[in-house]
Amino acid sequence: MNEGERLQNILAHAGVASRRGAATLIESGVVTVDGLVVKEPGARFGAEADVRVNGRPIIAAERKRTVVLNKPVGVLSTMSDPFGGPTVAELVKTPERLVPVGRLDKDSEGLLLMSNDGDLVNRLTHPRFAHRKTYLVKVAGRWSADKLATLRSPLTLDDGYTIRPVPVEEVRDLGANVRLLKFVLTEGRKRQIRKMCSAAHLVVLSLRRIAVGAFELPRDLAPGAWRDLTVAELAALTDDAQ
């Protein structure tokens, strides 16, 4: 059996043209493989073949890749920082150029997805999809039922934007006026949780994202560590982002 990929598919995957358009190009005689003109769209070639269109080498499309990082506190969720601060690009080094899926501010930690799948990034970050993100937040301050009511209300932030009511639960009383709360956000305004807590006269001691949709931060992933999503995890995340 002849190994490799059909020539028209090689061109299509590289973004040269659609498969039908690629077949037309090949049949017109403008495509060479290892210096020889090939006019058969179904001819198969391996990844090492030198494929050119009108003498110009094609560049294979970057494979789609999505990873999960347990972002530590103090690291910026950006690929570069003009002031030289530590970024996630220094933690996640791959041949593919991955970008953070959404924001997780410098003082926060936890689950941060990074991907080069533009459609997935858009579905997980665009406001119209109202994708949920779950956080565990340790707060300090005198506690009462009124505080929880305030956090759950449609608060107006300092930029004049009024957020939708947010599900907030008290997870645990840690003593000494410290509590662990769980927030589930679908809007994700900049520093939203910190501003909500400020409105309730609570001080945020730590903020950790633990889930994006149904995908939870792996328990065995240490701060600063990352790994690729499994096929099952990516499928669940993709289904949840529909």
C-alpha positions as a printed Julia matrix, in Angstrom:
242×3 Matrix{Float64}:
   0.0    0.0     0.0
   1.28   3.45   -0.9
   1.86   5.45    2.31
   1.44   9.18    2.7
  -1.28  11.74    2.06
  -3.07  12.59   -1.18
  -1.45  15.55   -2.9
  -4.69  17.52   -3.14
  -5.19  17.07    0.61
  -1.63  18.24    1.31
  -2.37  21.47   -0.55
  -5.78  21.88    1.07
  -4.43  21.35    4.6
  -1.73  23.95    3.94
  -4.42  26.47    3.04
  -3.42  26.74   -0.63
  -6.96  26.03   -1.87
 -10.0   23.88   -1.22
  -9.61  20.22   -2.11
 -11.46  20.79   -5.38
  -9.37  23.88   -6.11
  -6.2   21.99   -5.22
  -7.13  19.23   -7.67
  -7.56  21.83  -10.42
  -4.14  23.34   -9.66
  -2.5   19.93   -9.75
  -4.14  18.97  -13.04
  -2.99  22.27  -14.59
   0.64  21.25  -14.1
   1.77  24.0   -11.7
   2.49  21.64   -8.79
   5.82  19.87   -8.4
   6.93  17.26   -5.89
  10.66  16.85   -5.38
  11.26  18.77   -8.6
   8.88  16.76  -10.79
   5.51  17.92  -12.1
   2.66  15.83  -10.72
  -0.77  16.02  -12.32
  -2.53  13.32  -10.32
  -4.45  14.83   -7.33
  -4.67  11.43   -5.65
  -0.96  10.71   -5.74
   0.35  10.12   -2.22
   3.45  11.64   -0.66
   5.03  11.64    2.77
   5.62  14.6     5.05
   9.22  14.93    3.85
   8.21  15.62    0.22
   9.17  19.03   -1.23
   5.82  20.24   -2.59
   5.76  23.5    -4.57
   3.11  25.54   -6.38
   4.42  27.72   -9.19
   7.9   27.12   -7.81
   7.05  28.26   -4.29
   7.25  25.73   -1.44
   4.07  25.27    0.55
   4.14  25.5     4.32
   2.23  22.78    6.1
  -0.59  24.04    8.26
   0.2   24.02   11.95
  -1.5   21.14   13.71
  -4.18  22.12   16.18
  -3.05  21.82   19.76
  -4.65  22.69   23.1
  -2.9   22.42   26.44
  -3.82  23.1    30.05
  -1.49  25.07   32.31
  -1.73  25.44   36.07
  -0.76  29.11   36.06
   1.11  30.25   39.16
   0.58  33.61   40.85
   2.87  36.31   39.47
   2.86  35.09   35.87
   1.16  37.13   33.14
  -1.38  35.47   30.83
   0.3   36.98   27.77
   2.88  35.82   25.25
   5.19  38.78   25.93
   5.56  41.67   28.34
   7.22  44.97   27.33
   8.37  45.4    30.93
  10.07  42.02   31.06
   7.69  40.34   33.46
   7.3   36.53   33.53
   4.71  35.24   31.04
   3.02  31.95   30.26
   5.14  31.75   27.09
   8.12  31.03   29.32
   6.3   28.1    30.94
   4.64  26.56   27.86
   7.16  26.07   25.07
   5.89  24.22   22.01
   6.67  24.27   18.27
   3.13  25.57   17.75
   2.34  29.17   18.65
  -0.28  28.78   21.35
  -2.19  31.7    22.81
  -3.98  31.97   26.17
  -7.7   31.2    26.03
  -9.04  34.21   27.89
  -7.45  36.02   30.82
  -6.27  35.05   34.26
  -4.72  38.07   35.93
  -1.23  38.18   37.38
  -2.38  37.8    40.97
  -4.62  34.81   40.18
  -3.73  31.18   39.63
  -5.12  27.96   38.28
  -6.55  26.62   35.06
  -5.46  28.37   31.89
  -6.03  26.79   28.5
  -3.69  27.65   25.63
  -4.45  26.78   22.04
  -3.88  27.53   18.36
  -7.39  26.38   17.47
  -9.0   29.7    16.56
 -12.55  28.35   16.52
 -12.19  26.82   19.98
 -10.59  29.99   21.38
 -13.45  32.08   20.0
 -16.16  29.79   21.38
 -14.59  29.74   24.83
 -13.99  33.49   25.05
 -16.64  35.34   23.02
 -19.3   36.88   25.32
 -22.21  35.62   23.2
 -21.43  32.01   24.15
 -21.66  32.83   27.89
 -19.2   30.07   28.67
 -18.92  29.39   32.39
 -15.71  29.52   34.4
 -15.49  28.37   38.02
 -13.28  29.91   40.69
 -12.41  29.19   44.32
 -11.77  32.44   46.16
 -10.45  32.88   49.67
 -11.74  36.12   51.2
 -11.3   37.96   54.49
 -13.77  40.22   56.24
 -16.7   40.22   58.63
 -19.28  37.81   57.25
 -23.07  37.94   57.11
 -25.87  36.77   54.85
 -25.96  40.27   53.41
 -22.47  39.79   51.99
 -23.57  36.75   50.0
 -26.67  38.62   48.81
 -24.47  41.49   47.61
 -22.15  39.14   45.71
 -25.13  37.49   44.03
 -26.72  40.77   42.97
 -26.44  42.57   39.58
 -23.6   44.85   40.69
 -22.51  47.94   38.76
 -18.73  47.95   38.39
 -16.48  51.0    38.51
 -16.53  51.27   34.7
 -20.32  51.72   34.77
 -21.09  48.21   33.5
 -23.75  46.25   35.38
 -22.95  42.54   35.58
 -25.58  39.83   35.54
 -26.23  38.07   38.87
 -23.48  35.53   39.58
 -23.91  32.18   41.37
 -21.8   32.41   44.53
 -21.6   29.72   47.21
 -19.95  29.6    50.6
 -17.74  26.49   50.5
 -16.08  26.6    53.89
 -15.59  28.76   56.96
 -11.82  28.81   57.5
 -12.02  30.74   60.76
 -10.61  34.15   61.73
 -13.07  35.92   59.41
 -11.74  33.98   56.4
 -14.03  32.07   54.05
 -13.69  30.03   50.88
 -16.25  30.97   48.22
 -17.08  29.5    44.81
 -17.95  31.81   41.9
 -19.3   30.72   38.5
 -18.87  33.45   35.88
 -20.19  33.62   32.34
 -19.15  37.21   31.57
 -15.6   37.49   32.83
 -15.14  41.26   33.02
 -11.61  42.36   33.89
 -10.91  41.68   37.59
 -14.63  41.09   38.03
 -14.44  38.88   41.11
 -12.07  41.23   42.9
 -14.39  44.16   42.19
 -17.41  42.16   43.37
 -15.66  41.32   46.62
 -14.63  44.94   47.1
 -18.29  45.96   46.74
 -19.12  43.51   49.54
 -16.26  44.89   51.67
 -14.28  41.67   51.42
 -10.55  41.32   50.75
  -9.43  38.66   48.25
  -6.6   36.58   49.72
  -6.35  34.12   46.83
  -8.2   33.45   43.6
  -7.92  30.15   41.74
  -9.72  29.08   38.56
 -10.65  25.41   38.83
 -12.82  24.77   35.77
 -13.69  25.98   32.29
 -17.06  24.59   31.31
 -17.07  20.93   32.33
 -13.29  20.68   32.16
 -11.65  20.77   35.58
  -8.06  21.57   36.47
  -6.29  18.18   36.79
  -5.51  17.48   40.43
  -2.05  16.13   39.62
  -0.95  19.24   37.71
   1.44  21.25   39.89
   1.65  25.07   39.65
   3.71  25.95   36.58
   3.18  22.54   34.99
   1.23  21.9    31.78
   0.17  19.08   29.52
  -1.78  18.42   26.34
  -5.47  17.73   26.65
  -6.41  14.13   26.02
  -8.66  13.29   23.09
 -11.56  12.72   25.5
 -10.94  16.0    27.36
 -10.74  17.96   24.12
 -13.91  16.33   22.82
 -15.77  17.16   26.05
 -14.49  20.73   25.98
 -15.46  21.11   22.32
 -18.94  19.69   22.94
 -19.38  21.99   25.92
 -18.37  24.98   23.77
 -21.07  24.4    21.15
